[in-house]
Amino acid sequence: MTATVAESAITCGQVVGSLIPCIDYLQNGGDVPSACCNGVRSLNDAAETTDDRQKACSCLKSTANTYPKAKESFAAALPDACGVDIHIPYKISRDIDCKS
């Protein structure tokens, strides 16, 4: 029995796991670790559907609250710093509307 990509939906565990290597950067800035960029790419690739992207967004918002020292400016800069086009027309922030 094999599962197809269409059958699986992204989980909050996948989202958080992908971005764990980014925590130090998000809190302190500096150079973005390659493992962080790999996680950003992996997450972007995994979140293919609108539903997946909304779930990932909601997970990131709730997880961000557990890291109060994480700076929004670093989070907003992360995709560009990693060379990843996340195809969203709005700024990444704790106040982002994940349904839009």
Backbone as XML, in Angstrom:
<?xml version="1.0"?>
<chain id="A" units="angstrom">
  <residue number="1" name="MET">
    <atom name="N" x="0.843" y="-1.170" z="0.000"/>
    <atom name="CA" x="0.000" y="0.000" z="0.000"/>
    <atom name="C" x="0.893" y="1.240" z="0.000"/>
  </residue>
  <residue number="2" name="THR">
    <atom name="N" x="0.630" y="2.159" z="-0.900"/>
    <atom name="CA" x="1.427" y="3.382" z="-0.973"/>
    <atom name="C" x="0.526" y="4.589" z="-0.824"/>
  </residue>
  <residue number="3" name="ALA">
    <atom name="N" x="1.045" y="5.627" z="-0.216"/>
    <atom name="CA" x="0.296" y="6.873" z="-0.052"/>
    <atom name="C" x="0.769" y="7.861" z="-1.099"/>
  </residue>
  <residue number="4" name="THR">
    <atom name="N" x="-0.141" y="8.616" z="-1.617"/>
    <atom name="CA" x="0.231" y="9.656" z="-2.561"/>
    <atom name="C" x="0.315" y="10.983" z="-1.837"/>
  </residue>
  <residue number="5" name="VAL">
    <atom name="N" x="0.983" y="11.927" z="-2.456"/>
    <atom name="CA" x="1.125" y="13.253" z="-1.857"/>
    <atom name="C" x="-0.244" y="13.884" z="-1.638"/>
  </residue>
  <residue number="6" name="ALA">
    <atom name="N" x="-1.170" y="13.662" z="-2.548"/>
    <atom name="CA" x="-2.494" y="14.270" z="-2.444"/>
    <atom name="C" x="-3.248" y="13.772" z="-1.220"/>
  </residue>
  <residue number="7" name="GLU">
    <atom name="N" x="-2.940" y="12.549" z="-0.751"/>
    <atom name="CA" x="-3.640" y="11.990" z="0.385"/>
    <atom name="C" x="-3.135" y="12.552" z="1.708"/>
  </residue>
  <residue number="8" name="SER">
    <atom name="N" x="-1.932" y="13.019" z="1.738"/>
    <atom name="CA" x="-1.364" y="13.481" z="2.994"/>
    <atom name="C" x="-1.484" y="14.998" z="3.106"/>
  </residue>
  <residue number="9" name="ALA">
    <atom name="N" x="-1.778" y="15.439" z="4.315"/>
    <atom name="CA" x="-1.849" y="16.873" z="4.585"/>
    <atom name="C" x="-0.703" y="17.228" z="5.521"/>
  </residue>
  <residue number="10" name="ILE">
    <atom name="N" x="-0.252" y="18.435" z="5.422"/>
    <atom name="CA" x="0.847" y="18.883" z="6.271"/>
    <atom name="C" x="0.381" y="18.912" z="7.732"/>
  </residue>
  <residue number="11" name="THR">
    <atom name="N" x="1.288" y="18.573" z="8.623"/>
    <atom name="CA" x="0.962" y="18.587" z="10.046"/>
    <atom name="C" x="1.756" y="19.686" z="10.743"/>
  </residue>
  <residue number="12" name="CYS">
    <atom name="N" x="1.274" y="20.072" z="11.901"/>
    <atom name="CA" x="1.982" y="21.091" z="12.674"/>
    <atom name="C" x="3.361" y="20.556" z="13.084"/>
  </residue>
  <residue number="13" name="GLY">
    <atom name="N" x="3.450" y="19.279" z="13.336"/>
    <atom name="CA" x="4.737" y="18.675" z="13.673"/>
    <atom name="C" x="5.747" y="18.829" z="12.546"/>
  </residue>
  <residue number="14" name="GLN">
    <atom name="N" x="5.287" y="18.652" z="11.300"/>
    <atom name="CA" x="6.172" y="18.844" z="10.144"/>
    <atom name="C" x="6.633" y="20.293" z="10.056"/>
  </residue>
  <residue number="15" name="VAL">
    <atom name="N" x="5.694" y="21.204" z="10.257"/>
    <atom name="CA" x="5.998" y="22.633" z="10.155"/>
    <atom name="C" x="7.049" y="23.020" z="11.192"/>
  </residue>
  <residue number="16" name="VAL">
    <atom name="N" x="6.791" y="22.673" z="12.438"/>
    <atom name="CA" x="7.716" y="23.028" z="13.518"/>
    <atom name="C" x="9.056" y="22.329" z="13.319"/>
  </residue>
  <residue number="17" name="GLY">
    <atom name="N" x="9.024" y="21.052" z="12.979"/>
    <atom name="CA" x="10.256" y="20.301" z="12.769"/>
    <atom name="C" x="11.123" y="20.894" z="11.673"/>
  </residue>
  <residue number="18" name="SER">
    <atom name="N" x="10.477" y="21.396" z="10.620"/>
    <atom name="CA" x="11.217" y="21.992" z="9.512"/>
    <atom name="C" x="11.947" y="23.260" z="9.931"/>
  </residue>
  <residue number="19" name="LEU">
    <atom name="N" x="11.372" y="23.983" z="10.876"/>
    <atom name="CA" x="11.913" y="25.300" z="11.218"/>
    <atom name="C" x="12.684" y="25.365" z="12.538"/>
  </residue>
  <residue number="20" name="ILE">
    <atom name="N" x="12.806" y="24.241" z="13.229"/>
    <atom name="CA" x="13.590" y="24.223" z="14.477"/>
    <atom name="C" x="15.004" y="24.766" z="14.266"/>
  </residue>
  <residue number="21" name="PRO">
    <atom name="N" x="15.669" y="24.431" z="13.152"/>
    <atom name="CA" x="17.026" y="24.972" z="12.962"/>
    <atom name="C" x="17.068" y="26.497" z="12.800"/>
  </residue>
  <residue number="22" name="CYS">
    <atom name="N" x="15.905" y="27.131" z="12.686"/>
    <atom name="CA" x="15.844" y="28.586" z="12.481"/>
    <atom name="C" x="15.698" y="29.369" z="13.786"/>
  </residue>
  <residue number="23" name="ILE">
    <atom name="N" x="15.445" y="28.696" z="14.891"/>
    <atom name="CA" x="15.108" y="29.388" z="16.144"/>
    <atom name="C" x="16.181" y="30.391" z="16.554"/>
  </residue>
  <residue number="24" name="ASP">
    <atom name="N" x="17.434" y="29.999" z="16.542"/>
    <atom name="CA" x="18.488" y="30.925" z="16.970"/>
    <atom name="C" x="18.518" y="32.163" z="16.071"/>
  </residue>
  <residue number="25" name="TYR">
    <atom name="N" x="18.419" y="31.946" z="14.762"/>
    <atom name="CA" x="18.391" y="33.084" z="13.834"/>
    <atom name="C" x="17.193" y="33.979" z="14.115"/>
  </residue>
  <residue number="26" name="LEU">
    <atom name="N" x="16.027" y="33.397" z="14.309"/>
    <atom name="CA" x="14.814" y="34.187" z="14.518"/>
    <atom name="C" x="14.876" y="35.019" z="15.795"/>
  </residue>
  <residue number="27" name="GLN">
    <atom name="N" x="15.633" y="34.547" z="16.774"/>
    <atom name="CA" x="15.756" y="35.280" z="18.035"/>
    <atom name="C" x="16.932" y="36.248" z="18.059"/>
  </residue>
  <residue number="28" name="ASN">
    <atom name="N" x="18.005" y="35.899" z="17.344"/>
    <atom name="CA" x="19.232" y="36.682" z="17.462"/>
    <atom name="C" x="19.754" y="37.286" z="16.167"/>
  </residue>
  <residue number="29" name="GLY">
    <atom name="N" x="19.207" y="36.866" z="15.022"/>
    <atom name="CA" x="19.703" y="37.363" z="13.746"/>
    <atom name="C" x="21.023" y="36.727" z="13.390"/>
  </residue>
  <residue number="30" name="GLY">
    <atom name="N" x="21.783" y="37.395" z="12.545"/>
    <atom name="CA" x="23.074" y="36.868" z="12.112"/>
    <atom name="C" x="22.933" y="36.070" z="10.833"/>
  </residue>
  <residue number="31" name="ASP">
    <atom name="N" x="23.858" y="35.138" z="10.640"/>
    <atom name="CA" x="23.819" y="34.296" z="9.452"/>
    <atom name="C" x="22.729" y="33.246" z="9.596"/>
  </residue>
  <residue number="32" name="VAL">
    <atom name="N" x="22.011" y="33.003" z="8.505"/>
    <atom name="CA" x="20.968" y="31.981" z="8.507"/>
    <atom name="C" x="21.638" y="30.628" z="8.287"/>
  </residue>
  <residue number="33" name="PRO">
    <atom name="N" x="21.458" y="29.684" z="9.215"/>
    <atom name="CA" x="22.075" y="28.369" z="9.055"/>
    <atom name="C" x="21.531" y="27.635" z="7.819"/>
  </residue>
  <residue number="34" name="SER">
    <atom name="N" x="22.385" y="26.880" z="7.160"/>
    <atom name="CA" x="21.942" y="26.144" z="5.976"/>
    <atom name="C" x="20.826" y="25.164" z="6.323"/>
  </residue>
  <residue number="35" name="ALA">
    <atom name="N" x="20.853" y="24.580" z="7.519"/>
    <atom name="CA" x="19.790" y="23.660" z="7.932"/>
    <atom name="C" x="18.450" y="24.392" z="8.033"/>
  </residue>
  <residue number="36" name="CYS">
    <atom name="N" x="18.495" y="25.649" z="8.421"/>
    <atom name="CA" x="17.287" y="26.464" z="8.484"/>
    <atom name="C" x="16.730" y="26.657" z="7.078"/>
  </residue>
  <residue number="37" name="CYS">
    <atom name="N" x="17.574" y="27.052" z="6.152"/>
    <atom name="CA" x="17.119" y="27.258" z="4.772"/>
    <atom name="C" x="16.604" y="25.959" z="4.161"/>
  </residue>
  <residue number="38" name="ASN">
    <atom name="N" x="17.240" y="24.844" z="4.483"/>
    <atom name="CA" x="16.748" y="23.554" z="4.005"/>
    <atom name="C" x="15.335" y="23.301" z="4.538"/>
  </residue>
  <residue number="39" name="GLY">
    <atom name="N" x="15.102" y="23.655" z="5.790"/>
    <atom name="CA" x="13.784" y="23.499" z="6.389"/>
    <atom name="C" x="12.753" y="24.409" z="5.745"/>
  </residue>
  <residue number="40" name="VAL">
    <atom name="N" x="13.137" y="25.647" z="5.455"/>
    <atom name="CA" x="12.229" y="26.592" z="4.790"/>
    <atom name="C" x="11.847" y="26.049" z="3.412"/>
  </residue>
  <residue number="41" name="ARG">
    <atom name="N" x="12.835" y="25.553" z="2.671"/>
    <atom name="CA" x="12.557" y="24.974" z="1.339"/>
    <atom name="C" x="11.650" y="23.756" z="1.444"/>
  </residue>
  <residue number="42" name="SER">
    <atom name="N" x="11.958" y="22.896" z="2.393"/>
    <atom name="CA" x="11.174" y="21.678" z="2.595"/>
    <atom name="C" x="9.729" y="22.010" z="2.947"/>
  </residue>
  <residue number="43" name="LEU">
    <atom name="N" x="9.553" y="22.970" z="3.846"/>
    <atom name="CA" x="8.209" y="23.381" z="4.233"/>
    <atom name="C" x="7.468" y="23.990" z="3.056"/>
  </residue>
  <residue number="44" name="ASN">
    <atom name="N" x="8.124" y="24.836" z="2.302"/>
    <atom name="CA" x="7.497" y="25.462" z="1.141"/>
    <atom name="C" x="7.078" y="24.406" z="0.120"/>
  </residue>
  <residue number="45" name="ASP">
    <atom name="N" x="7.925" y="23.411" z="-0.092"/>
    <atom name="CA" x="7.606" y="22.333" z="-1.028"/>
    <atom name="C" x="6.449" y="21.466" z="-0.528"/>
  </residue>
  <residue number="46" name="ALA">
    <atom name="N" x="6.392" y="21.240" z="0.788"/>
    <atom name="CA" x="5.354" y="20.378" z="1.364"/>
    <atom name="C" x="3.991" y="21.060" z="1.388"/>
  </residue>
  <residue number="47" name="ALA">
    <atom name="N" x="3.979" y="22.372" z="1.528"/>
    <atom name="CA" x="2.714" y="23.117" z="1.621"/>
    <atom name="C" x="2.249" y="23.500" z="0.219"/>
  </residue>
  <residue number="48" name="GLU">
    <atom name="N" x="1.763" y="22.513" z="-0.512"/>
    <atom name="CA" x="1.406" y="22.721" z="-1.913"/>
    <atom name="C" x="0.016" y="23.317" z="-2.105"/>
  </residue>
  <residue number="49" name="THR">
    <atom name="N" x="-0.929" y="22.924" z="-1.277"/>
    <atom name="CA" x="-2.310" y="23.365" z="-1.465"/>
    <atom name="C" x="-2.621" y="24.570" z="-0.581"/>
  </residue>
  <residue number="50" name="THR">
    <atom name="N" x="-3.710" y="25.236" z="-0.894"/>
    <atom name="CA" x="-4.163" y="26.361" z="-0.062"/>
    <atom name="C" x="-4.415" y="25.885" z="1.352"/>
  </residue>
  <residue number="51" name="ASP">
    <atom name="N" x="-5.045" y="24.718" z="1.499"/>
    <atom name="CA" x="-5.328" y="24.172" z="2.826"/>
    <atom name="C" x="-4.033" y="23.921" z="3.598"/>
  </residue>
  <residue number="52" name="ASP">
    <atom name="N" x="-3.039" y="23.335" z="2.924"/>
    <atom name="CA" x="-1.748" y="23.097" z="3.578"/>
    <atom name="C" x="-1.100" y="24.410" z="4.011"/>
  </residue>
  <residue number="53" name="ARG">
    <atom name="N" x="-1.151" y="25.409" z="3.150"/>
    <atom name="CA" x="-0.535" y="26.704" z="3.480"/>
    <atom name="C" x="-1.261" y="27.373" z="4.651"/>
  </residue>
  <residue number="54" name="GLN">
    <atom name="N" x="-2.576" y="27.256" z="4.693"/>
    <atom name="CA" x="-3.327" y="27.832" z="5.810"/>
    <atom name="C" x="-3.011" y="27.096" z="7.109"/>
  </residue>
  <residue number="55" name="LYS">
    <atom name="N" x="-2.891" y="25.771" z="7.038"/>
    <atom name="CA" x="-2.538" y="24.994" z="8.234"/>
    <atom name="C" x="-1.138" y="25.357" z="8.707"/>
  </residue>
  <residue number="56" name="ALA">
    <atom name="N" x="-0.198" y="25.470" z="7.773"/>
    <atom name="CA" x="1.174" y="25.842" z="8.137"/>
    <atom name="C" x="1.202" y="27.225" z="8.770"/>
  </residue>
  <residue number="57" name="CYS">
    <atom name="N" x="0.469" y="28.150" z="8.198"/>
    <atom name="CA" x="0.394" y="29.512" z="8.724"/>
    <atom name="C" x="-0.144" y="29.514" z="10.152"/>
  </residue>
  <residue number="58" name="SER">
    <atom name="N" x="-1.252" y="28.803" z="10.366"/>
    <atom name="CA" x="-1.852" y="28.742" z="11.704"/>
    <atom name="C" x="-0.894" y="28.125" z="12.717"/>
  </residue>
  <residue number="59" name="CYS">
    <atom name="N" x="-0.201" y="27.093" z="12.303"/>
    <atom name="CA" x="0.769" y="26.453" z="13.187"/>
    <atom name="C" x="1.907" y="27.417" z="13.529"/>
  </residue>
  <residue number="60" name="LEU">
    <atom name="N" x="2.407" y="28.118" z="12.513"/>
    <atom name="CA" x="3.500" y="29.073" z="12.749"/>
    <atom name="C" x="3.058" y="30.191" z="13.682"/>
  </residue>
  <residue number="61" name="LYS">
    <atom name="N" x="1.829" y="30.664" z="13.507"/>
    <atom name="CA" x="1.328" y="31.729" z="14.389"/>
    <atom name="C" x="1.273" y="31.252" z="15.833"/>
  </residue>
  <residue number="62" name="SER">
    <atom name="N" x="0.717" y="30.062" z="16.060"/>
    <atom name="CA" x="0.593" y="29.582" z="17.436"/>
    <atom name="C" x="1.968" y="29.246" z="18.025"/>
  </residue>
  <residue number="63" name="THR">
    <atom name="N" x="2.862" y="28.718" z="17.217"/>
    <atom name="CA" x="4.206" y="28.395" z="17.692"/>
    <atom name="C" x="5.006" y="29.659" z="17.987"/>
  </residue>
  <residue number="64" name="ALA">
    <atom name="N" x="4.804" y="30.694" z="17.205"/>
    <atom name="CA" x="5.530" y="31.955" z="17.412"/>
    <atom name="C" x="5.270" y="32.507" z="18.809"/>
  </residue>
  <residue number="65" name="ASN">
    <atom name="N" x="4.078" y="32.275" z="19.321"/>
    <atom name="CA" x="3.753" y="32.776" z="20.655"/>
    <atom name="C" x="4.553" y="32.087" z="21.747"/>
  </residue>
  <residue number="66" name="THR">
    <atom name="N" x="5.108" y="30.910" z="21.463"/>
    <atom name="CA" x="5.931" y="30.223" z="22.455"/>
    <atom name="C" x="7.387" y="30.695" z="22.402"/>
  </residue>
  <residue number="67" name="TYR">
    <atom name="N" x="7.689" y="31.520" z="21.402"/>
    <atom name="CA" x="9.033" y="32.093" z="21.251"/>
    <atom name="C" x="8.929" y="33.615" z="21.222"/>
  </residue>
  <residue number="68" name="PRO">
    <atom name="N" x="8.647" y="34.232" z="22.371"/>
    <atom name="CA" x="8.439" y="35.684" z="22.385"/>
    <atom name="C" x="9.667" y="36.495" z="21.965"/>
  </residue>
  <residue number="69" name="LYS">
    <atom name="N" x="10.854" y="35.892" z="22.039"/>
    <atom name="CA" x="12.068" y="36.616" z="21.636"/>
    <atom name="C" x="12.306" y="36.569" z="20.130"/>
  </residue>
  <residue number="70" name="ALA">
    <atom name="N" x="11.517" y="35.756" z="19.428"/>
    <atom name="CA" x="11.653" y="35.703" z="17.970"/>
    <atom name="C" x="11.185" y="37.035" z="17.394"/>
  </residue>
  <residue number="71" name="LYS">
    <atom name="N" x="11.974" y="37.596" z="16.520"/>
    <atom name="CA" x="11.668" y="38.918" z="15.961"/>
    <atom name="C" x="10.964" y="38.771" z="14.612"/>
  </residue>
  <residue number="72" name="GLU">
    <atom name="N" x="9.858" y="39.497" z="14.471"/>
    <atom name="CA" x="9.081" y="39.448" z="13.234"/>
    <atom name="C" x="9.913" y="39.853" z="12.031"/>
  </residue>
  <residue number="73" name="SER">
    <atom name="N" x="10.791" y="40.818" z="12.204"/>
    <atom name="CA" x="11.594" y="41.273" z="11.064"/>
    <atom name="C" x="12.493" y="40.154" z="10.545"/>
  </residue>
  <residue number="74" name="PHE">
    <atom name="N" x="13.025" y="39.328" z="11.448"/>
    <atom name="CA" x="13.851" y="38.199" z="11.012"/>
    <atom name="C" x="12.989" y="37.143" z="10.325"/>
  </residue>
  <residue number="75" name="ALA">
    <atom name="N" x="11.800" y="36.903" z="10.864"/>
    <atom name="CA" x="10.889" y="35.926" z="10.253"/>
    <atom name="C" x="10.475" y="36.379" z="8.859"/>
  </residue>
  <residue number="76" name="ALA">
    <atom name="N" x="10.170" y="37.659" z="8.723"/>
    <atom name="CA" x="9.748" y="38.192" z="7.426"/>
    <atom name="C" x="10.875" y="38.122" z="6.396"/>
  </residue>
  <residue number="77" name="ALA">
    <atom name="N" x="12.112" y="38.248" z="6.848"/>
    <atom name="CA" x="13.261" y="38.232" z="5.944"/>
    <atom name="C" x="13.732" y="36.818" z="5.605"/>
  </residue>
  <residue number="78" name="LEU">
    <atom name="N" x="13.290" y="35.840" z="6.357"/>
    <atom name="CA" x="13.802" y="34.480" z="6.213"/>
    <atom name="C" x="13.629" y="33.884" z="4.812"/>
  </residue>
  <residue number="79" name="PRO">
    <atom name="N" x="12.448" y="33.951" z="4.202"/>
    <atom name="CA" x="12.332" y="33.367" z="2.851"/>
    <atom name="C" x="13.325" y="33.973" z="1.856"/>
  </residue>
  <residue number="80" name="ASP">
    <atom name="N" x="13.445" y="35.293" z="1.839"/>
    <atom name="CA" x="14.398" y="35.937" z="0.924"/>
    <atom name="C" x="15.832" y="35.556" z="1.255"/>
  </residue>
  <residue number="81" name="ALA">
    <atom name="N" x="16.144" y="35.501" z="2.550"/>
    <atom name="CA" x="17.500" y="35.145" z="2.961"/>
    <atom name="C" x="17.870" y="33.734" z="2.506"/>
  </residue>
  <residue number="82" name="CYS">
    <atom name="N" x="16.853" y="32.882" z="2.382"/>
    <atom name="CA" x="17.075" y="31.498" z="1.945"/>
    <atom name="C" x="16.834" y="31.317" z="0.445"/>
  </residue>
  <residue number="83" name="GLY">
    <atom name="N" x="16.444" y="32.389" z="-0.246"/>
    <atom name="CA" x="16.186" y="32.293" z="-1.678"/>
    <atom name="C" x="14.946" y="31.487" z="-2.010"/>
  </residue>
  <residue number="84" name="VAL">
    <atom name="N" x="13.938" y="31.581" z="-1.147"/>
    <atom name="CA" x="12.700" y="30.823" z="-1.339"/>
    <atom name="C" x="11.552" y="31.795" z="-1.593"/>
  </residue>
  <residue number="85" name="ASP">
    <atom name="N" x="10.860" y="31.591" z="-2.701"/>
    <atom name="CA" x="9.685" y="32.402" z="-3.027"/>
    <atom name="C" x="8.459" y="31.705" z="-2.460"/>
  </residue>
  <residue number="86" name="ILE">
    <atom name="N" x="7.863" y="32.297" z="-1.424"/>
    <atom name="CA" x="6.733" y="31.650" z="-0.762"/>
    <atom name="C" x="5.380" y="32.084" z="-1.323"/>
  </residue>
  <residue number="87" name="HIS">
    <atom name="N" x="5.383" y="32.928" z="-2.321"/>
    <atom name="CA" x="4.164" y="33.300" z="-3.054"/>
    <atom name="C" x="3.055" y="33.847" z="-2.159"/>
  </residue>
  <residue number="88" name="ILE">
    <atom name="N" x="3.394" y="34.725" z="-1.230"/>
    <atom name="CA" x="2.340" y="35.395" z="-0.465"/>
    <atom name="C" x="2.508" y="36.900" z="-0.642"/>
  </residue>
  <residue number="89" name="PRO">
    <atom name="N" x="1.395" y="37.589" z="-0.886"/>
    <atom name="CA" x="1.472" y="39.020" z="-1.175"/>
    <atom name="C" x="1.419" y="39.922" z="0.064"/>
  </residue>
  <residue number="90" name="TYR">
    <atom name="N" x="1.703" y="39.375" z="1.228"/>
    <atom name="CA" x="1.622" y="40.170" z="2.446"/>
    <atom name="C" x="2.804" y="39.844" z="3.341"/>
  </residue>
  <residue number="91" name="LYS">
    <atom name="N" x="3.039" y="40.718" z="4.304"/>
    <atom name="CA" x="4.183" y="40.590" z="5.192"/>
    <atom name="C" x="3.940" y="39.494" z="6.238"/>
  </residue>
  <residue number="92" name="ILE">
    <atom name="N" x="4.961" y="38.715" z="6.488"/>
    <atom name="CA" x="4.902" y="37.711" z="7.549"/>
    <atom name="C" x="4.920" y="38.440" z="8.890"/>
  </residue>
  <residue number="93" name="SER">
    <atom name="N" x="3.942" y="38.154" z="9.735"/>
    <atom name="CA" x="3.877" y="38.762" z="11.063"/>
    <atom name="C" x="3.024" y="37.882" z="11.973"/>
  </residue>
  <residue number="94" name="ARG">
    <atom name="N" x="3.056" y="38.193" z="13.263"/>
    <atom name="CA" x="2.232" y="37.450" z="14.226"/>
    <atom name="C" x="0.748" y="37.748" z="14.016"/>
  </residue>
  <residue number="95" name="ASP">
    <atom name="N" x="0.431" y="38.842" z="13.316"/>
    <atom name="CA" x="-0.964" y="39.240" z="13.107"/>
    <atom name="C" x="-1.508" y="38.802" z="11.751"/>
  </residue>
  <residue number="96" name="ILE">
    <atom name="N" x="-0.776" y="38.008" z="11.016"/>
    <atom name="CA" x="-1.174" y="37.601" z="9.686"/>
    <atom name="C" x="-2.512" y="36.858" z="9.718"/>
  </residue>
  <residue number="97" name="ASP">
    <atom name="N" x="-3.339" y="37.098" z="8.738"/>
    <atom name="CA" x="-4.623" y="36.397" z="8.603"/>
    <atom name="C" x="-4.384" y="35.151" z="7.761"/>
  </residue>
  <residue number="98" name="CYS">
    <atom name="N" x="-4.362" y="34.004" z="8.392"/>
    <atom name="CA" x="-4.036" y="32.754" z="7.701"/>
    <atom name="C" x="-5.126" y="32.296" z="6.742"/>
  </residue>
  <residue number="99" name="LYS">
    <atom name="N" x="-6.285" y="32.856" z="6.818"/>
    <atom name="CA" x="-7.382" y="32.446" z="5.931"/>
    <atom name="C" x="-7.362" y="33.195" z="4.598"/>
  </residue>
  <residue number="100" name="SER">
    <atom name="N" x="-6.552" y="34.236" z="4.514"/>
    <atom name="CA" x="-6.542" y="34.998" z="3.254"/>
    <atom name="C" x="-5.371" y="34.638" z="2.382"/>
  </residue>
</chain>
